[in-house]
Amino acid sequence: MEATKDYIAHLDSKKRITLRGALYQYYNVKEYGNGCILLEPRELSVPEDISARTLADMDRAIENFKKGDASPIIDLSDF
């Protein structure tokens, strides 16, 4: 595979790198021990529905709450 762009990038003061002309807003980053960094574009989307598994977990949590099977109250007054 031949490179479509070839340029030098550097870290800014906040240790960030800017990608010139990036086609995507989000990338999955994988860093390897040999110094290679792999960027895979990601397109985030809003899920259409809540999964059946998530709904079942929520139902189980509410059942436990109604039974009184819940963790003790956390005191957040210090914050």
N, CA, C and O of each residue as an XYZ file, in Angstrom:
316
protein
N       0.852     -1.176      0.000
C       0.000      0.000      0.000
C       0.897      1.238      0.000
O       1.889      1.301      0.727
N       0.545      2.187     -0.800
C       1.338      3.407     -0.925
C       0.708      4.530     -0.093
O      -0.515      4.644     -0.012
N       1.556      5.350      0.519
C       1.080      6.450      1.367
C       0.447      7.538      0.514
O       0.966      7.875     -0.550
N      -0.686      8.098      0.980
C      -1.326      9.198      0.271
C      -0.854     10.546      0.793
O      -0.956     11.552      0.092
N      -0.335     10.575      2.023
C       0.235     11.791      2.608
C       1.519     11.418      3.319
O       1.650     10.317      3.854
N       2.469     12.345      3.321
C       3.738     12.139      4.018
C       4.171     13.475      4.585
O       4.563     14.369      3.836
N       4.104     13.621      5.905
C       4.509     14.876      6.533
C       5.008     14.610      7.948
O       4.762     13.546      8.516
N       5.705     15.581      8.502
C       6.224     15.501      9.863
C       5.210     16.132     10.804
O       4.750     17.249     10.568
N       4.861     15.420     11.868
C       3.966     15.953     12.888
C       4.749     16.050     14.188
O       5.684     15.282     14.415
N       4.365     16.996     15.042
C       5.046     17.142     16.331
C       4.013     17.329     17.436
O       2.874     17.713     17.173
N       4.415     17.058     18.662
C       3.545     17.243     19.813
C       3.493     18.716     20.179
O       4.515     19.401     20.139
N       2.310     19.214     20.537
C       2.219     20.587     21.028
C       2.471     20.581     22.536
O       2.839     19.550     23.098
N       2.278     21.709     23.184
C       2.590     21.823     24.606
C       1.712     20.931     25.476
O       2.079     20.615     26.608
N       0.554     20.523     24.957
C      -0.344     19.640     25.707
C      -0.210     18.189     25.237
O      -1.089     17.368     25.500
N       0.872     17.877     24.553
C       1.180     16.525     24.073
C       0.139     16.002     23.098
O      -0.249     14.835     23.164
N      -0.321     16.876     22.177
C      -1.295     16.481     21.162
C      -0.646     16.541     19.786
O       0.306     17.289     19.560
N      -1.175     15.748     18.885
C      -0.743     15.777     17.481
C      -1.956     16.151     16.640
O      -3.056     15.652     16.874
N      -1.757     17.022     15.667
C      -2.836     17.414     14.768
C      -2.697     16.652     13.459
O      -1.620     16.605     12.865
N      -3.801     16.054     13.017
C      -3.817     15.372     11.729
C      -4.311     16.358     10.679
O      -5.402     16.914     10.804
N      -3.526     16.567      9.673
C      -3.893     17.521      8.612
C      -4.918     16.895      7.670
O      -4.728     15.788      7.167
N      -5.997     17.619      7.447
C      -7.019     17.161      6.499
C      -7.662     15.848      6.895
O      -8.006     15.045      6.027
N      -7.830     15.614      8.186
C      -8.423     14.358      8.649
C      -9.844     14.214      8.097
O     -10.619     15.170      8.080
N     -10.160     13.024      7.657
C     -11.470     12.772      7.062
C     -12.521     12.418      8.103
O     -13.719     12.510      7.834
N     -12.079     12.011      9.295
C     -13.007     11.585     10.344
C     -12.746     12.404     11.600
O     -11.656     12.942     11.794
N     -13.770     12.491     12.454
C     -13.621     13.233     13.704
C     -13.061     12.343     14.807
O     -12.376     12.838     15.702
N     -13.337     11.039     14.765
C     -12.902     10.113     15.803
C     -12.046      9.002     15.208
O     -12.316      8.507     14.114
N     -11.013      8.624     15.945
C     -10.122      7.545     15.542
C      -9.865      6.635     16.733
O      -9.735      7.103     17.864
N      -9.793      5.335     16.475
C      -9.340      4.385     17.478
C      -7.827      4.321     17.352
O      -7.309      4.121     16.254
N      -7.111      4.487     18.456
C      -5.652      4.542     18.439
C      -5.092      3.283     19.089
O      -5.506      2.899     20.183
N      -4.145      2.646     18.401
C      -3.421      1.501     18.961
C      -1.943      1.839     18.914
O      -1.396      2.149     17.855
N      -1.298      1.775     20.081
C       0.138      2.022     20.160
C       0.840      0.701     20.413
O       0.416     -0.074     21.271
N       1.906      0.436     19.676
C       2.650     -0.802     19.803
C       4.005     -0.532     20.428
O       4.520      0.584     20.363
N       4.575     -1.557     21.031
C       5.853     -1.441     21.725
C       7.003     -1.034     20.827
O       7.998     -0.494     21.309
N       6.888     -1.281     19.530
C       7.971     -0.931     18.618
C       7.880      0.522     18.129
O       8.662      0.941     17.276
N       6.916      1.293     18.677
C       6.790      2.706     18.307
C       5.739      2.984     17.246
O       5.437      4.145     16.970
N       5.178      1.949     16.647
C       4.152      2.151     15.626
C       2.830      2.568     16.278
O       2.469      2.088     17.352
N       2.131      3.461     15.609
C       0.810      3.899     16.049
C      -0.146      3.673     14.898
O       0.108      4.108     13.775
N      -1.255      2.986     15.177
C      -2.250      2.688     14.162
C      -3.519      3.467     14.472
O      -4.063      3.357     15.571
N      -3.989      4.250     13.515
C      -5.232      5.007     13.660
C      -6.289      4.375     12.759
O      -6.088      4.227     11.553
N      -7.429      4.002     13.370
C      -8.530      3.459     12.595
C      -9.718      4.399     12.740
O     -10.147      4.675     13.860
N     -10.260      4.896     11.632
C     -11.383      5.836     11.735
C     -12.610      5.191     12.353
O     -12.903      4.019     12.116
N     -13.323      5.979     13.152
C     -14.556      5.533     13.788
C     -15.638      6.561     13.517
O     -15.411      7.765     13.628
N     -16.805      6.078     13.165
C     -17.953      6.951     13.010
C     -18.927      6.601     14.123
O     -19.500      5.512     14.134
N     -19.113      7.524     15.057
C     -20.011      7.286     16.176
C     -21.438      7.528     15.732
O     -21.725      8.483     15.010
N     -22.325      6.658     16.167
C     -23.733      6.810     15.818
C     -24.584      6.606     17.061
O     -24.176      5.931     18.007
N     -25.742      7.184     17.045
C     -26.688      7.031     18.145
C     -27.430      5.716     17.950
O     -27.996      5.483     16.883
N     -27.436      4.853     18.960
C     -28.161      3.590     18.787
C     -29.649      3.845     18.660
O     -30.195      4.747     19.295
N     -30.302      3.037     17.828
C     -31.727      3.216     17.607
C     -32.539      2.765     18.814
O     -33.531      3.403     19.166
N     -32.130      1.676     19.447
C     -32.871      1.116     20.566
C     -31.912      0.779     21.697
O     -30.702      0.671     21.501
N     -32.480      0.616     22.878
C     -31.719      0.088     23.992
C     -31.767     -1.427     23.864
O     -32.834     -1.997     23.639
N     -30.621     -2.082     24.005
C     -30.574     -3.528     23.799
C     -31.409     -4.265     24.847
O     -31.652     -3.761     25.944
N     -31.834     -5.457     24.479
C     -32.640     -6.293     25.382
C     -31.849     -6.625     26.644
O     -32.415     -6.708     27.734
N     -30.560     -6.812     26.495
C     -29.714     -7.130     27.647
C     -29.669     -5.956     28.629
O     -29.743     -6.158     29.841
N     -29.549     -4.752     28.117
C     -29.526     -3.568     28.973
C     -30.860     -3.387     29.676
O     -30.894     -3.072     30.865
N     -31.954     -3.582     28.961
C     -33.283     -3.473     29.578
C     -33.465     -4.512     30.680
O     -34.046     -4.212     31.723
N     -32.974     -5.728     30.457
C     -33.078     -6.780     31.475
C     -32.260     -6.400     32.707
O     -32.706     -6.614     33.834
N     -31.070     -5.839     32.503
C     -30.246     -5.389     33.630
C     -30.941     -4.287     34.414
O     -30.896     -4.277     35.644
N     -31.580     -3.365     33.716
C     -32.292     -2.282     34.386
C     -33.473     -2.823     35.192
O     -33.712     -2.379     36.315
N     -34.204     -3.769     34.629
C     -35.334     -4.383     35.338
C     -34.853     -5.097     36.603
O     -35.482     -4.995     37.656
N     -33.740     -5.818     36.492
C     -33.182     -6.528     37.640
C     -32.741     -5.539     38.720
O     -32.941     -5.793     39.908
N     -32.145     -4.422     38.321
C     -31.703     -3.402     39.275
C     -32.899     -2.804     40.021
O     -32.829     -2.596     41.232
N     -33.982     -2.530     39.316
C     -35.178     -1.958     39.955
C     -35.807     -2.973     40.912
O     -36.247     -2.609     42.003
N     -35.850     -4.246     40.505
C     -36.376     -5.288     41.397
C     -35.565     -5.356     42.689
O     -36.132     -5.434     43.779
N     -34.242     -5.328     42.566
C     -33.376     -5.360     43.744
C     -33.608     -4.140     44.619
O     -33.637     -4.250     45.845
N     -33.773     -2.984     44.002
C     -33.998     -1.741     44.746
C     -35.308     -1.822     45.528
O     -35.363     -1.429     46.694
N     -36.351     -2.327     44.893
C     -37.655     -2.443     45.561
C     -37.615     -3.441     46.714
O     -38.336     -3.278     47.699
N     -36.772     -4.480     46.600
C     -36.610     -5.461     47.675
C     -35.762     -4.903     48.819
O     -35.702     -5.495     49.897
N     -35.110     -3.764     48.584
C     -34.222     -3.199     49.591
C     -32.808     -3.736     49.489
O     -31.974     -3.474     50.356
N     -32.537     -4.483     48.437
C     -31.198     -5.042     48.220
C     -30.362     -4.017     47.460
O     -30.168     -4.122     46.249
N     -29.874     -3.030     48.198
C     -29.100     -1.957     47.574
C     -27.912     -1.617     48.468
O     -27.893     -1.965     49.649
N     -26.953     -0.956     47.912
C     -25.787     -0.562     48.697
C     -26.183      0.517     49.703
O     -27.197      1.189     49.517
N     -25.393      0.692     50.767
C     -25.717      1.730     51.746
C     -25.591      3.120     51.122
O     -24.908      3.310     50.116
N     -26.259      4.072     51.739
C     -26.221      5.453     51.243
C     -24.810      6.000     51.352
O     -24.128      5.792     52.356
N     -24.376      6.698     50.312
C     -23.039      7.293     50.284
C     -23.152      8.740     50.704
O     -23.966      9.483     50.155
N     -22.349      9.155     51.669
C     -22.354     10.518     52.163
C     -21.488     11.389     51.251
O     -20.266     11.237     51.233
N     -22.097     12.282     50.508
C     -21.363     13.161     49.587
C     -21.244     14.593     50.132
O     -20.876     15.508     49.396
N     -21.553     14.779     51.400
C     -21.539     16.132     51.970
C     -20.146     16.756     51.943
O     -20.029     17.982     51.928
N     -19.085     15.942     51.937
C     -17.729     16.498     51.909
C     -17.405     17.144     50.574
O     -16.479     17.951     50.485
N     -18.149     16.803     49.545
C     -17.861     17.312     48.218
C     -18.705     18.528     47.942
O     -18.611     19.113     46.863
